[in-house]
């Protein structure tokens, strides 16, 4: 009884070995769907990926054998996704960023009869380079204005050939192709990727990264808020905690009348303001109740205090001179708003 052993061609063995080696050396191993992507379009996508990722094409059976031969833990889970028109994509990027990159890098493709126009298709005014003949009748049948000039057919005005959402007819697709107009867009879709020991699918890549980033920033702000308000010191929040404590201490000192050198100008300003307000009330009832020199001294001191405080309030709303305590309290409240 003879046993038949099938000989595997050397080129297949070499292809499997090369793929397995690339799998082992790559941080991210992905599979992309290339259904409907022609050789020209695939080359355009490859060019856009240069420096970011590498595409390797092979038969599905060879791709599966390469995954089986790889010594990378967990990468064999990709085998179940090697179905249909797929190719390998290798990259050092995070699969989420690569999926976003693929989604943003599209390539133009010719239209096919029966496709739905994703956007307005315009045939521009142009020299078609086609000699007079049946083509001019075809253009007329598609309502594309044209005439013969210099022995060739010219399209004489920009024309909306297909509106968004309309079905592209076979005749229109053929005409667009002859004119070199490629109105469709193709992109590679990352259907599965191996990274950091696990396989992720395209559902995982469907993320709004800008929204996710905003949520991370908001979470960071909440964390700082919590740290400052409960007094948990960190490298980031220590300056904020100290600032908040300093302002609250000043506010308390002003409230209870605790004199400290740093607040003497504020206390003096408050005293002058209160004295000025008292004089205004007294003189309103009896202009002769107080000596004029005392009135002049207080008013001069109040004016000097107001002038000295003016530079500090150039960027803020001007406060009433007889209410300096509100200025301090509002400053505390304003900074406090940063911490909830």
Secondary structure by P-SEA (a helix, b strand, c coil): cbbbbbbccaaaaaaaaaaaaaaaacccccccccccccaaaaaaaaaaacccbbbbbbcaaaaaaaaaacccccccccccccccbbbbbbccccaaaaaaaaaabbbbbbbccccccccccccccccccccccaaaaaaaaacbbbbbcccccccccccccccccccccaaaaaaaaaaccccbbbbbbbcccccccccccccccccaaaaaaaaaaaaaaaaaaaaaaacccccccaaaaaaaaaaaaaaaaaaaccccccaaaaaaaaaaaaaaaaaaaaaaaccccccaaaaaaaaaaaaaaaaaaccccccccccccccaaaaaaaaaaaaaaaac
